[in-house]
């Protein structure tokens, strides 16, 4: 029997072409589904890291909650925020940074201080076109 004659009919060629198209379409669908699974795995991994971060943050907040429930913390909070003091206590406010007077700020005019107070556009102009 001649095998070349068996596949030479137009109907057999049509079924072979349809079969190949069907196989390629199935391979395409499998690829799309594998891509979706991979994308979902990435999303799950990102969400898992976010969940772990939230759990560690919850532990820290619980520890702070324990600290905030102590009498010392409540007393300090009342003194700092509500201006509540015990009888006989004196409130002393210590600034964190030294406060400069407006006169001292006005006398401190140097090129570096002017650059800090210029807008970004003015700084670029001075870089490219020199001083005004």
C-alpha positions as CSV (number, residue, x, y, z in Angstrom):
1,X,0.0,0.0,0.0
2,X,1.2,3.4,-0.8
3,X,1.2,5.8,2.2
4,X,1.6,8.9,0.0
5,X,-1.7,8.1,-1.8
6,X,-3.5,7.7,1.5
7,X,-2.8,11.3,2.7
8,X,-3.0,13.0,-0.7
9,X,-6.8,13.4,-0.6
10,X,-8.1,16.9,0.1
11,X,-10.3,15.7,3.0
12,X,-7.3,14.0,4.7
13,X,-5.2,17.1,4.3
14,X,-8.0,19.2,5.8
15,X,-8.3,17.0,8.8
16,X,-4.5,17.0,9.3
17,X,-4.5,20.8,9.1
18,X,-7.4,21.1,11.5
19,X,-5.7,18.7,13.9
20,X,-2.5,20.7,13.8
21,X,-4.4,23.9,14.4
22,X,-6.2,22.3,17.3
23,X,-2.9,21.1,18.8
24,X,-1.4,24.6,18.5
25,X,-4.5,26.1,20.0
26,X,-4.3,23.8,23.0
27,X,-0.6,24.6,23.4
28,X,-1.5,28.3,23.4
29,X,-4.2,27.8,26.0
30,X,-1.8,25.8,28.2
31,X,0.8,28.6,27.9
32,X,-1.8,31.2,28.9
33,X,-2.9,29.2,31.9
34,X,0.7,28.6,33.0
35,X,1.3,32.4,32.8
36,X,-1.7,33.1,34.9
37,X,-0.6,30.5,37.5
38,X,2.8,32.1,37.6
39,X,1.3,35.6,38.0
40,X,-1.0,34.4,40.8
41,X,2.0,32.8,42.6
42,X,3.9,36.1,42.4
43,X,0.9,37.9,43.9
44,X,0.6,35.3,46.7
45,X,4.3,35.7,47.4
46,X,4.0,39.5,47.6
47,X,0.9,39.3,49.8
48,X,2.7,36.8,52.1
49,X,5.6,39.1,52.6
50,X,3.1,41.9,53.3
51,X,1.3,39.7,55.8
52,X,4.6,38.9,57.5
53,X,5.5,42.6,57.7
54,X,2.1,43.3,59.2
55,X,2.5,40.5,61.8
56,X,5.8,41.9,62.9
57,X,4.3,45.4,63.1
58,X,1.5,44.1,65.2
59,X,3.9,42.5,67.6
60,X,5.7,45.9,67.9
61,X,2.4,47.7,68.4
62,X,1.3,45.2,71.1
63,X,4.6,45.8,72.9
64,X,4.0,49.5,72.7
65,X,0.5,49.0,74.0
66,X,1.9,47.2,77.0
67,X,4.3,50.1,77.5
68,X,1.6,52.6,77.1
69,X,-0.5,51.1,79.7
70,X,2.0,51.6,82.5
71,X,1.5,54.4,85.0
72,X,4.8,56.1,84.2
73,X,3.8,56.5,80.5
74,X,0.3,57.7,81.3
75,X,1.7,60.3,83.8
76,X,4.3,61.5,81.2
77,X,1.7,61.7,78.4
78,X,-0.6,63.7,80.7
79,X,2.2,66.1,81.5
80,X,3.4,66.5,77.9
81,X,0.0,66.8,76.1
82,X,-2.6,67.9,78.5
83,X,-0.5,70.2,80.8
84,X,-1.5,68.3,83.8
85,X,0.9,68.3,86.7
86,X,0.9,67.1,90.2
87,X,0.8,69.7,93.0
88,X,4.3,71.0,93.7
89,X,5.7,70.1,90.3
90,X,7.3,72.7,88.0
91,X,7.2,72.4,84.2
92,X,10.4,73.2,82.4
93,X,10.3,73.3,78.6
94,X,13.7,72.6,76.9
95,X,13.7,73.3,73.2
96,X,15.3,70.6,71.0
97,X,17.0,73.0,68.6
98,X,18.5,76.4,69.4
99,X,16.1,79.2,68.3
100,X,17.7,82.0,66.3
101,X,16.5,85.6,66.5
102,X,15.3,87.2,63.3
103,X,18.3,89.6,63.5
104,X,20.8,86.8,63.6
105,X,19.1,85.2,60.6
106,X,19.2,88.4,58.6
107,X,22.9,88.9,59.2
108,X,23.7,85.4,58.1
109,X,23.5,86.1,54.3
110,X,26.0,83.9,52.5
111,X,25.9,82.4,49.0
112,X,25.1,79.0,50.5
113,X,22.2,80.4,52.5
114,X,20.9,82.1,49.4
115,X,21.0,78.9,47.3
116,X,18.9,77.2,50.0
117,X,16.2,79.8,49.8
118,X,16.1,80.1,46.0
119,X,13.5,78.2,44.0
120,X,14.7,75.2,41.9
121,X,14.2,77.2,38.7
122,X,16.4,80.1,40.0
123,X,19.1,77.6,41.1
124,X,19.2,76.1,37.6
125,X,19.4,79.5,36.0
126,X,22.3,80.4,38.2
127,X,24.0,77.1,37.3
128,X,23.7,77.6,33.5
129,X,23.7,81.3,33.2
130,X,25.8,82.4,36.1
131,X,25.0,84.8,38.9
132,X,22.2,87.4,38.3
